[in-house]
Amino acid sequence: MKSLRLAATAVAASLLSVALALPTTAQTLTIGLRSGTDGLDPQFSSLGNSVSVYRNIYDTLVSRDETLEPTASLATSWKLIDDNTWEFTLRPGVKFHDGSDFTGEDVKYSIERVPNAGGATGGMMLYMTGITKVEVIEPLKIRILTSSPTPLLLRNLAQLFILPKSLGTPTQEDFQSGKAAIGTGPYKVVSWQPKGDLVVARHDTYWGGKQPWERIVMKEILADQSRVAALLAGDVDLINYVPSVDVEQLKKSAAVAIFQTPSVYNFMLYPEVGRDQSPFVTDADGKPMTKNPLKDIRIRKAISMAVNRQAIVERVMHGQGAAAGQLSPDGLWGTSTALKPDAFDPDGAKKLLAEAGYPNGFGITLHCTSDRLPNDGSVCTALGGMLNRIGIKAIVAATPRAVFFPASARLEYSLQMSGWGSLSGETSYILQSLVHTLDAGKRLGANNRTMYSNPKLDGVIQTAITTVDDTKRKALLIEAMEISIKDYSTIPVVTLNAIWAGRKDKVSYAARNDEETNVLQMKKP
């Protein structure tokens, strides 16, 4: 802890000097975020709202370009020594925000810290798959050893943020106060108020070059209309998650520009199939059931057939999305051209319910987030109505992400809806995380909240993630995707668009399909 106290003292002095040096007239960019970060420990949460903020403060060994392909960051080059050994050459001259030098010891410390840093969503453990050891060969050269061939290592490293070894064993309170929030990124923390403002100041010795703004203020503005109003009033300069209902109107504004692209996120339904009795399932009269109907594939298929995906896209999302038929958006590397969204067929869904022994339906609570991704609460409400129309008496429980995700991780739900994206740019990430059987030893199934388990699917996924040949791996990923969807392990609903809006006189933004609001993508007009 001594090293942390020394680091904290230096950081506190640095933050004070930064705050005093920033007059009210300082050049500032203000960003309105629907969801701010859940904390400042970059290894605590893998949720997109937090990772998006981490990117502006911390760096990773490998980054992702606009197409989600690996590109150099703190590592300038890499090579395979053998099937299970990767060697990385590190960038020289990189400074942490506290002025200390970046070396291989910091990489080793950061990666070894991940297993002990995870929060309710499992932290960054899902990106540790295969990693067994980190060796420091020289101050700016390291080797990462894996348990088997790991062709996805570079993509996984793009999510593992680097901290200085001098932190020692920081607590979450140390990060939240800013004392331990030390990175090598383009901006350094000045202050943070949970659910409020995060203020960061330019890191003038940033290895990637001096950034255009001296200070950036990231404001969490949950209410969509409040975020839009703040933009139009000039109170903020850029907003994310533009409400789909406002896109066309904002395009007509002379002061505002829209930046958008199809995203890698889908809204999906997750039916719990692991327990014989599920906690939020009742019979048609509202009495607890001793049998879990979701374990029957006919019920899961009926739920999918009850969903009018096109109506959700057109009426709820105002055309800003597409019907989804697999876990990742069509066209992503490893998706199947043979998979299509189930046709809307409420009569067919009712027949399946009757065949499965539920002619009068049953009751269920549909849990979902209300403040994470655009239209999440509205889409969830629409899904509840569609289930009710086939006889499944659904109660919609839309809750803040801070409530939803911890409860989901505790496996408290029977049927849930949330968004998930394959941030690796291909489908292995989502397959091994969501639908592989939970296997903590192999770091697989880290976000499997349905208790779904299919040994055949597990085998295909495990073979895929250790197959180096791209053609063979892609075929295996497609096979895994088809097995998962045909078994209704998860029920895809819609693919989202990623949409930002900014004031034309202040900022332009290169829209990213990972939906991250990254300052490195921003430019002055």
C-alpha positions in Angstrom: 0.0 0.0 0.0 3.0 2.3 0.5 3.5 2.5 -3.3 -0.1 3.5 -3.7 0.1 6.2 -1.1 3.2 7.7 -2.8 1.4 7.5 -6.2 -1.8 9.0 -4.7 0.2 11.9 -3.2 1.7 12.6 -6.6 -1.6 12.3 -8.4 -3.4 14.5 -5.9 -0.8 17.3 -6.4 -1.0 16.8 -10.1 -4.8 17.1 -10.1 -4.7 20.2 -7.9 -2.3 21.9 -10.2 -4.4 21.0 -13.2 -7.6 22.3 -11.6 -5.9 25.6 -10.7 -4.5 25.9 -14.2 -7.8 25.6 -15.9 -9.6 29.0 -15.9 -13.3 29.2 -16.7 -12.3 30.4 -20.2 -10.2 27.3 -20.9 -10.9 25.7 -24.2 -13.5 23.0 -23.3 -15.5 20.4 -25.2 -18.6 19.2 -23.4 -20.1 15.8 -24.2 -23.6 14.6 -23.1 -23.6 10.9 -22.5 -26.7 8.8 -22.0 -24.7 6.5 -19.7 -21.5 7.7 -18.0 -18.9 5.4 -16.6 -19.7 3.1 -13.7 -16.3 3.7 -12.2 -12.7 4.6 -13.1 -11.1 1.2 -12.6 -10.5 0.2 -16.2 -10.5 -3.5 -15.3 -13.7 -3.5 -13.3 -16.4 -3.4 -15.9 -16.6 -4.6 -19.5 -19.8 -2.7 -20.2 -19.6 -0.4 -23.2 -20.6 2.7 -21.3 -17.6 2.4 -19.0 -15.1 1.1 -21.7 -16.0 4.1 -23.9 -14.9 6.4 -21.1 -11.8 4.3 -20.2 -10.5 4.8 -23.8 -10.0 8.5 -23.2 -7.9 8.0 -20.1 -6.1 4.7 -20.5 -4.4 2.8 -23.3 -4.2 -0.8 -24.3 -1.3 -2.8 -25.9 -3.3 -3.1 -29.1 -6.1 -0.8 -30.2 -8.9 -1.2 -32.7 -9.4 0.9 -35.8 -12.8 2.1 -37.2 -13.3 -1.4 -38.7 -12.4 -3.0 -35.4 -9.2 -4.5 -36.8 -6.2 -4.6 -34.4 -3.7 -1.7 -34.7 -0.6 -0.6 -32.8 -1.0 1.3 -29.5 1.3 0.8 -26.5 2.8 -2.1 -28.5 4.3 -1.1 -31.8 4.8 -4.6 -33.2 4.3 -8.2 -32.3 5.2 -11.7 -33.6 4.6 -15.3 -32.8 7.6 -17.1 -31.3 5.8 -20.4 -31.4 2.1 -21.5 -31.3 1.7 -20.5 -27.7 4.1 -17.5 -27.3 3.6 -14.0 -28.5 6.4 -11.4 -28.3 5.5 -7.6 -28.2 7.8 -4.7 -28.7 6.6 -1.7 -26.6 6.4 1.9 -27.5 9.4 4.0 -26.1 9.0 7.3 -24.4 5.5 6.8 -23.1 4.6 8.6 -19.9 1.9 7.9 -17.4 -0.2 10.8 -16.2 2.0 11.0 -13.0 5.1 11.4 -15.1 6.5 7.9 -14.6 7.8 5.9 -17.6 5.8 3.1 -19.1 7.6 -0.3 -19.2 6.9 -4.0 -19.6 6.5 -4.3 -15.8 3.4 -2.2 -16.1 2.0 -4.6 -18.7 2.7 -7.6 -16.5 1.2 -6.0 -13.5 -2.0 -4.9 -15.3 -2.7 -8.3 -16.9 -2.0 -10.2 -13.7 -4.4 -7.8 -11.8 -7.4 -8.6 -14.0 -8.6 -11.8 -12.3 -8.9 -9.9 -9.0 -10.5 -6.7 -10.3 -13.8 -7.8 -11.8 -17.1 -6.5 -10.7 -20.7 -7.7 -11.1 -20.3 -8.1 -14.9 -17.1 -10.2 -14.6 -14.8 -7.4 -15.4 -12.3 -8.0 -18.2 -11.9 -11.8 -17.5 -13.6 -12.8 -20.7 -10.6 -11.2 -22.5 -8.1 -13.2 -20.6 -9.0 -16.5 -22.4 -5.8 -18.5 -23.0 -3.4 -16.2 -21.2 -1.2 -18.1 -18.7 1.8 -15.9 -18.1 3.5 -12.6 -18.9 7.3 -12.4 -19.1 9.3 -9.2 -19.2 12.2 -9.8 -21.5 13.5 -6.3 -21.6 12.1 -3.0 -20.3 10.3 -2.6 -23.6 9.8 -6.2 -24.7 7.4 -8.7 -23.2 6.1 -12.2 -24.0 2.6 -13.4 -23.4 2.3 -17.2 -23.0 -1.0 -19.0 -23.8 -2.3 -22.4 -22.9 -3.0 -23.2 -26.6 -3.0 -21.4 -29.9 -4.9 -18.1 -29.3 -5.5 -16.4 -32.7 -7.8 -13.8 -31.0 -5.2 -12.6 -28.5 -4.6 -9.3 -30.3 -8.4 -8.6 -30.4 -8.7 -9.4 -26.7 -5.7 -7.2 -25.7 -7.6 -4.3 -27.2 -9.8 -4.4 -24.1 -7.1 -4.9 -21.4 -6.1 -1.4 -20.2 -2.7 -0.7 -18.7 -2.1 0.8 -15.3 1.3 1.6 -13.6 2.8 -1.1 -11.4 3.4 1.6 -8.7 -0.3 1.5 -7.8 0.2 -1.7 -5.9 -3.2 -2.9 -4.6 -5.6 0.0 -5.1 -9.1 -0.1 -3.8 -12.2 0.9 -5.8 -12.4 4.0 -3.6 -8.8 4.9 -4.8 -10.0 4.8 -8.4 -13.3 6.6 -7.7 -11.5 9.5 -6.0 -9.1 9.8 -8.9 -6.0 8.8 -6.9 -5.5 5.6 -8.8 -7.0 6.7 -12.1 -3.6 6.9 -13.8 -3.2 6.0 -17.4 -1.2 6.9 -20.5 -4.1 8.1 -22.5 -4.8 11.5 -24.1 -6.6 12.9 -21.1 -6.1 12.7 -17.3 -8.8 12.8 -14.6 -9.5 16.0 -12.8 -12.7 15.1 -11.0 -15.6 12.7 -11.2 -19.0 12.6 -9.7 -20.9 9.3 -10.1 -24.0 9.9 -12.3 -22.7 13.4 -12.9 -19.7 15.0 -14.5 -16.3 13.5 -15.4 -13.8 16.3 -16.0 -10.5 15.4 -17.7 -7.6 17.6 -18.7 -5.3 17.2 -21.7 -2.3 15.0 -21.2 0.2 17.3 -23.0 2.9 14.6 -23.2 0.6 12.0 -24.7 2.5 9.8 -27.1 -0.2 10.1 -29.7 0.1 13.8 -30.1 -1.4 16.9 -28.4 -5.2 16.8 -28.5 -7.3 19.8 -29.7 -9.1 20.6 -26.4 -7.5 21.5 -23.1 -10.4 20.1 -21.2 -13.3 17.7 -21.8 -16.4 17.5 -19.6 -18.5 14.3 -19.9 -22.0 14.8 -18.5 -24.3 11.9 -17.8 -27.7 13.0 -19.1 -30.0 10.0 -18.9 -33.2 11.6 -20.3 -33.1 11.5 -24.1 -35.0 14.8 -24.6 -32.9 16.6 -22.0 -29.7 15.5 -23.9 -31.1 16.8 -27.2 -32.3 20.0 -25.6 -28.9 20.6 -24.1 -27.3 20.1 -27.6 -29.7 22.5 -29.3 -29.2 25.1 -26.5 -25.4 24.9 -26.8 -25.0 23.5 -23.3 -23.2 20.5 -24.7 -21.3 20.2 -27.9 -21.7 16.4 -28.7 -24.2 13.8 -27.6 -24.3 10.1 -28.0 -27.3 7.7 -28.4 -29.4 10.3 -30.3 -33.1 9.3 -29.8 -34.2 7.7 -33.0 -37.4 9.8 -33.0 -35.3 13.0 -33.2 -32.8 12.0 -36.0 -34.7 13.4 -39.0 -35.6 16.6 -37.2 -32.0 17.2 -36.1 -30.8 16.7 -39.6 -32.7 19.8 -40.6 -31.0 21.9 -38.0 -28.4 24.4 -39.5 -26.4 24.1 -36.2 -26.3 20.4 -35.8 -24.6 17.5 -37.7 -25.6 13.8 -37.4 -22.8 11.1 -37.3 -24.1 7.6 -37.6 -23.3 4.0 -38.6 -24.8 0.5 -38.1 -23.5 -0.8 -34.8 -22.3 -4.2 -33.6 -25.1 -4.3 -30.9 -28.2 -6.4 -30.9 -31.1 -6.3 -28.5 -31.8 -9.9 -27.5 -34.0 -12.0 -25.3 -32.3 -14.4 -22.9 -34.5 -17.3 -21.6 -33.3 -19.0 -18.4 -33.1 -22.7 -19.1 -30.9 -24.1 -16.3 -33.4 -24.5 -13.4 -36.4 -26.8 -13.2 -38.2 -24.0 -11.4 -37.6 -20.4 -12.5 -38.1 -17.5 -10.1 -40.2 -15.2 -12.2 -42.5 -17.7 -13.9 -46.1 -18.4 -12.8 -49.1 -20.3 -14.2 -51.9 -18.6 -16.0 -53.5 -17.7 -12.6 -50.4 -16.1 -11.2 -49.3 -19.0 -9.0 -45.7 -20.1 -8.9 -44.9 -23.0 -11.2 -42.8 -26.0 -10.3 -41.9 -26.5 -13.9 -39.8 -24.1 -16.0 -41.5 -23.8 -19.4 -38.5 -22.1 -20.9 -36.6 -25.3 -20.9 -38.9 -26.5 -23.8 -37.5 -25.4 -27.1 -41.1 -25.0 -28.4 -41.7 -22.3 -25.8 -38.5 -20.5 -26.8 -39.5 -20.7 -30.5 -43.0 -19.4 -29.7 -41.5 -16.4 -28.0 -39.4 -15.7 -31.1 -42.4 -16.1 -33.4 -44.4 -13.7 -31.2 -41.9 -10.9 -31.9 -42.8 -8.5 -34.7 -39.2 -7.3 -35.3 -40.1 -5.1 -38.3 -42.7 -3.3 -36.3 -40.2 -2.6 -33.5 -37.7 -1.2 -36.1 -40.3 1.0 -37.7 -42.5 2.1 -34.8 -40.2 2.0 -31.8 -36.9 2.7 -33.4 -38.2 5.0 -36.1 -36.3 3.1 -38.8 -32.9 3.3 -37.0 -32.1 -0.4 -36.9 -32.8 -3.7 -38.5 -34.5 -7.1 -37.7 -31.9 -9.5 -36.2 -31.7 -13.2 -36.8 -28.5 -14.1 -35.1 -26.4 -13.0 -32.1 -24.3 -10.5 -34.1 -25.4 -8.2 -37.0 -25.5 -9.7 -40.4 -22.2 -9.4 -42.2 -20.0 -9.5 -39.2 -17.1 -11.9 -39.6 -18.4 -15.4 -38.5 -22.1 -14.7 -39.0 -24.2 -17.1 -41.2 -25.9 -16.1 -44.4 -28.4 -18.9 -43.9 -29.9 -17.5 -40.7 -32.8 -15.1 -41.0 -35.1 -13.6 -38.4 -38.1 -15.7 -37.5 -41.3 -14.6 -39.3 -43.9 -12.8 -37.1 -46.5 -15.6 -36.6 -48.6 -15.1 -33.4 -51.0 -17.9 -34.4 -48.1 -20.3 -34.9 -46.7 -19.2 -31.6 -50.0 -20.0 -29.8 -50.1 -23.4 -31.4 -46.6 -24.1 -30.1 -47.7 -23.1 -26.6 -50.6 -25.4 -26.8 -48.4 -28.3 -28.1 -46.1 -27.7 -25.2 -48.9 -28.0 -22.7 -49.7 -24.3 -22.1 -52.9 -23.6 -24.1 -53.8 -20.9 -21.6 -50.2 -19.5 -21.5 -48.4 -18.7 -18.3 -47.0 -15.7 -16.5 -43.5 -14.3 -16.6 -41.6 -11.1 -15.7 -39.4 -9.6 -18.5 -36.5 -7.8 -17.0 -34.5 -5.2 -19.0 -32.4 -2.1 -18.7 -33.9 1.3 -19.0 -30.9 3.5 -19.3 -28.1 1.8 -21.2 -28.8 1.7 -24.9 -31.2 3.7 -27.1 -34.8 2.6 -26.8 -34.0 -0.2 -24.5 -37.0 0.4 -22.2 -39.3 1.1 -25.1 -38.3 -2.1 -27.0 -38.7 -4.1 -23.8 -42.3 -2.7 -23.3 -43.1 -3.5 -26.9 -41.9 -7.1 -26.4 -44.0 -7.4 -23.3 -47.1 -6.5 -25.3 -46.3 -9.0 -28.0 -45.8 -11.8 -25.5 -49.2 -10.9 -23.9 -50.9 -11.2 -27.3 -50.0 -14.9 -27.6 -51.0 -15.7 -24.0 -47.7 -15.3 -22.1 -48.8 -12.8 -19.4 -45.6 -10.7 -19.3 -44.9 -8.1 -16.7 -42.2 -5.7 -17.9 -39.6 -4.6 -15.3 -37.3 -2.0 -16.8 -34.6 -1.0 -14.3 -31.4 1.1 -14.3 -28.3 -0.8 -15.5 -26.8 -0.4 -11.9 -29.6 -2.6 -10.7 -30.1 -4.9 -13.7 -26.6 -6.2 -14.3 -25.7 -7.2 -10.7 -29.0 -9.1 -10.4 -28.5 -10.6 -13.9 -25.0 -11.8 -12.8 -26.6 -13.4 -9.7 -28.9 -15.4 -12.1 -32.0 -13.9 -10.6 -34.1 -13.5 -13.8 -36.2 -15.9 -15.8 -36.4 -13.8 -19.0 -34.3 -10.8 -19.7 -33.6 -8.4 -22.6 -30.4 -6.4 -23.0 -28.0 -5.3 -25.7 -24.8 -7.1 -26.6 -22.1 -6.4 -29.1 -19.2 -8.4 -30.5 -16.5 -5.8 -29.9 -13.8 -8.0 -31.3 -15.1 -7.5 -34.8 -16.1 -11.1 -35.2 -18.4 -13.6 -33.5 -16.1 -15.6 -31.3 -16.3 -13.0 -28.5 -20.1 -13.2 -28.2 -20.3 -17.0 -28.7 -17.7 -17.8 -26.0 -19.1 -15.3 -23.6 -22.9 -15.6 -24.0 -23.7 -19.2 -25.0 -20.8 -21.4 -24.0 -21.4 -23.3 -20.8 -20.0 -21.3 -17.8 -16.4 -22.6 -17.3 -14.5 -20.3 -15.0 -11.3 -22.5 -15.3 -11.3 -21.9 -19.1 -12.6 -18.4 -18.8 -15.6 -19.3 -21.0 -19.3 -18.5 -20.6 -18.4 -15.4 -18.5 -21.7 -13.7 -19.4 -23.9 -16.7 -19.8 -26.9 -15.6 -17.7 -29.4 -18.2 -19.0 -27.5 -21.3 -17.7 -27.7 -22.7 -21.2 -25.4 -25.6 -21.8 -24.8 -27.5 -25.1 -21.8 -29.8 -25.1 -21.8 -29.9 -28.9 -21.8 -26.1 -29.2 -19.1 -25.9 -26.5 -16.8 -28.2 -28.5 -17.3 -26.2 -31.7 -16.6 -22.9 -29.9 -13.5 -24.2 -28.2 -12.1 -25.6 -31.5 -12.8 -22.3 -33.2 -11.0 -20.1 -30.7 -7.9 -22.2 -31.0 -7.9 -22.6 -34.8 -5.3 -20.3 -36.4 -6.4 -20.8 -40.0 -8.9 -18.0 -40.8 -11.0 -20.0 -43.3 -11.4 -22.9 -40.9 -12.1 -20.7 -37.9 -14.7 -18.8 -39.8 -16.5 -22.0 -40.8 -16.5 -23.2 -37.2 -17.9 -19.8 -35.9 -20.7 -20.0 -38.5 -21.4 -23.6 -37.4 -21.5 -22.5 -33.7 -23.8 -19.6 -34.6 -26.2 -21.8 -36.4 -26.3 -24.4 -33.5 -27.0 -21.6 -31.0 -29.8 -20.0 -33.0 -31.5 -23.2 -34.0 -31.6 -24.2 -30.4 -33.0 -20.8 -29.4 -30.3 -20.4 -26.7 -30.8 -16.7 -27.1 -33.5 -14.9 -29.2 -32.2 -12.0 -31.3 -34.6 -9.1 -31.7 -33.1 -6.1 -33.5 -29.7 -4.6 -34.6 -29.1 -1.0 -33.5 -27.7 2.0 -35.3 -24.9 4.0 -33.5 -25.9 7.7 -33.7 -24.2 10.9 -32.4 -25.1 14.5 -33.0 -22.8 17.5 -32.6 -22.7 21.3 -33.0 -21.2 22.0 -36.4 -19.1 24.9 -35.1 -17.5 22.9 -32.3 -16.8 19.3 -33.3 -17.0 16.5 -36.0 -17.0 12.9 -35.1 -16.1 9.7 -37.0 -18.9 7.4 -36.0 -17.8 4.0 -34.7 -19.8 0.8 -34.9 -18.7 -0.2 -31.4 -20.6 2.8 -30.2 -17.7 4.2 -28.2 -17.5 7.9 -27.8 -13.7 8.2 -28.3 -12.0 11.6 -28.2 -9.4 10.4 -30.7 -12.2 10.3 -33.3 -13.1 13.9 -32.7 -11.9 16.9 -34.7 -12.4 20.6 -34.7 -14.3 21.8 -37.8 
